[in-house]
Amino acid sequence: MPDSKLIDEVGQVMQFAIARTRSHFDSEYGISVTEADSGGGDLESLTLLGMTAIVGMSGSVNLLIAFSFQEGLINVLYQRMTHDFDVQPDEIEMYREAAAGEVVNIILGHCTIDLQKLDRPVTSITPPVIIDQVKTIRRMKNAVFYTQSLNTVFGRMNISLVGPRELFDSRLDYAR
């Protein structure tokens, strides 16, 4: 039987990530974000969009969090973050990856404020690992995926939690 407090905390992590993504995109880039479909469970693989930043989180909840961006959205974020830089053609991909990492760092950095409310040890977050043009992540043993899609006018972004099965209930959902 899963620990109901832990399951609730996983749900809160997703809600914090969604709220902080909305806030950051709106305040920094003027981009509105709406929630779209969600899903997950005992899948063999996690389908990714164009560019993905993966971060490990430990402390109150131990998870991998993947932020996956459609090409149009990461391109707009890259352009807005580098608008006053003199980017050379051979540097574009490096700056696009840096933009994805920076966006995720800021969002999860703001989430640490929310995570302190979970009444558990301080959370540590790894630096983002950027993967580009990878279509899927295969499921690790005993892992479960949960994904929330977010829409913008420039494209979709998926936030996925990857964690051990015991963080999810019998329907493979986290508690909301």
C-alpha positions as CSV (number, residue, x, y, z in Angstrom):
1,M,0.0,0.0,0.0
2,P,1.5,3.4,-1.0
3,D,2.1,6.0,1.6
4,S,-0.8,8.4,1.1
5,K,1.2,11.4,2.4
6,L,4.0,10.7,-0.1
7,I,1.4,10.2,-3.0
8,D,-0.1,13.6,-2.0
9,E,3.4,15.2,-2.1
10,V,4.0,13.9,-5.6
11,G,0.7,15.5,-6.7
12,Q,1.8,18.7,-5.1
13,V,5.2,18.6,-6.9
14,M,3.3,18.5,-10.2
15,Q,0.9,21.3,-9.2
16,F,3.9,23.5,-8.0
17,A,5.7,22.9,-11.4
18,I,2.6,23.8,-13.4
19,A,1.9,27.0,-11.3
20,R,5.5,28.1,-11.5
21,T,5.7,27.4,-15.2
22,R,2.6,29.5,-15.8
23,S,3.9,32.3,-13.7
24,H,7.4,32.3,-15.2
25,F,6.2,32.1,-18.8
26,D,3.7,34.9,-18.2
27,S,5.9,37.3,-16.3
28,E,9.2,36.8,-18.3
29,Y,7.9,36.1,-21.8
30,G,4.3,37.2,-21.9
31,I,3.3,33.7,-22.9
32,S,0.0,32.3,-21.6
33,V,0.0,28.6,-20.5
34,T,-3.1,26.4,-20.3
35,E,-3.3,22.8,-19.0
36,A,-4.2,20.2,-21.6
37,D,-4.3,16.5,-21.2
38,S,-2.6,14.4,-18.6
39,G,-1.8,10.8,-18.3
40,G,0.7,8.2,-17.3
41,G,1.1,5.0,-15.5
42,D,2.7,1.7,-16.2
43,L,3.9,2.6,-19.7
44,E,6.9,1.0,-21.4
45,S,8.3,4.4,-22.5
46,L,7.8,8.2,-22.2
47,T,7.3,10.0,-25.5
48,L,9.3,13.2,-25.7
49,L,8.8,16.3,-27.8
50,G,11.7,18.2,-29.5
51,M,14.1,19.2,-26.7
52,T,13.9,17.9,-23.1
53,A,15.6,19.0,-19.8
54,I,15.7,16.3,-17.1
55,V,16.3,17.1,-13.5
56,G,16.6,14.9,-10.5
57,M,14.9,15.9,-7.3
58,S,15.6,14.4,-3.8
59,G,14.5,15.2,-0.3
60,S,10.8,15.0,0.5
61,V,10.1,13.3,-2.8
62,N,12.7,11.5,-5.0
63,L,11.8,11.9,-8.7
64,L,13.1,12.7,-12.1
65,I,11.3,15.6,-13.7
66,A,11.4,16.0,-17.5
67,F,10.4,19.2,-19.1
68,S,9.9,18.5,-22.8
69,F,9.4,21.3,-25.3
70,Q,8.0,21.3,-28.9
71,E,10.4,23.0,-31.3
72,G,8.3,26.1,-31.8
73,L,8.2,26.8,-28.1
74,I,11.9,26.3,-27.4
75,N,12.8,28.4,-30.4
76,V,10.7,31.3,-29.0
77,L,12.2,31.0,-25.6
78,Y,15.7,30.9,-27.1
79,Q,15.0,33.9,-29.2
80,R,13.6,35.9,-26.3
81,M,16.5,35.0,-24.0
82,T,19.2,35.8,-26.6
83,H,17.6,38.8,-28.3
84,D,20.5,41.1,-27.3
85,F,23.3,38.5,-27.9
86,D,25.4,38.2,-31.0
87,V,24.9,34.5,-31.5
88,Q,27.0,32.9,-34.3
89,P,25.4,30.2,-36.4
90,D,27.6,27.5,-34.8
91,E,26.4,28.6,-31.4
92,I,22.7,28.4,-31.9
93,E,22.2,24.8,-30.7
94,M,24.3,25.5,-27.6
95,Y,22.2,28.5,-26.7
96,R,18.9,26.7,-27.4
97,E,20.0,24.0,-24.9
98,A,21.1,26.7,-22.5
99,A,17.7,28.3,-22.8
100,A,15.9,25.1,-22.0
101,G,18.1,24.5,-19.0
102,E,17.8,28.0,-17.7
103,V,14.0,28.0,-18.0
104,V,13.8,24.7,-16.1
105,N,16.3,25.9,-13.4
106,I,14.2,29.0,-12.8
107,I,10.9,27.1,-12.6
108,L,12.2,24.5,-10.3
109,G,14.2,27.0,-8.3
110,H,11.0,28.8,-7.6
111,C,9.3,25.5,-6.7
112,T,11.8,25.0,-3.9
113,I,9.9,27.7,-2.0
114,D,6.8,25.6,-2.4
115,L,8.5,22.4,-1.6
116,Q,9.6,23.7,1.8
117,K,6.0,23.5,2.9
118,L,6.0,19.7,2.6
119,D,7.4,19.4,6.1
120,R,10.3,17.1,5.0
121,P,14.1,17.5,4.6
122,V,15.4,20.2,2.2
123,T,15.1,19.3,-1.4
124,S,18.1,19.1,-3.7
125,I,17.9,19.5,-7.4
126,T,20.4,18.3,-9.9
127,P,21.5,20.5,-12.9
128,P,19.4,19.9,-15.9
129,V,20.6,17.3,-18.5
130,I,19.5,18.4,-22.0
131,I,18.6,15.8,-24.6
132,D,17.5,16.8,-28.1
133,Q,15.9,14.8,-30.8
134,V,15.4,11.8,-28.6
135,K,11.9,10.5,-29.1
136,T,11.4,8.3,-26.0
137,I,12.8,7.4,-22.6
138,R,12.5,3.7,-21.8
139,R,10.9,2.8,-18.5
140,M,13.3,1.8,-15.8
141,K,12.5,-1.2,-13.6
142,N,9.6,-0.4,-11.2
143,A,9.2,3.1,-12.6
144,V,6.0,4.9,-13.4
145,F,5.5,8.0,-15.5
146,Y,3.0,10.8,-15.0
147,T,2.7,13.6,-17.6
148,Q,0.9,16.9,-17.7
149,S,0.7,18.7,-21.1
150,L,0.7,22.5,-21.2
151,N,-0.3,24.5,-24.2
152,T,1.0,27.8,-25.5
153,V,0.4,29.6,-28.8
154,F,4.0,28.6,-29.7
155,G,3.7,24.9,-29.0
156,R,3.2,22.4,-26.2
157,M,5.4,21.5,-23.2
158,N,5.1,18.3,-21.3
159,I,6.1,18.1,-17.6
160,S,6.7,14.4,-16.7
161,L,7.4,12.9,-13.3
162,V,9.3,9.6,-13.3
163,G,9.3,7.8,-10.0
164,P,9.0,4.5,-8.3
165,R,5.7,2.7,-8.4
166,E,5.1,3.1,-4.6
167,L,4.6,6.9,-5.2
168,F,1.4,6.2,-7.1
169,D,-1.9,4.6,-6.1
170,S,-3.4,1.4,-7.4
171,R,-4.8,3.3,-10.5
172,L,-1.2,4.6,-11.1
173,D,-2.3,8.1,-10.5
174,Y,-0.9,10.5,-7.9
175,A,-3.4,12.0,-5.6
176,R,-4.7,15.5,-6.5
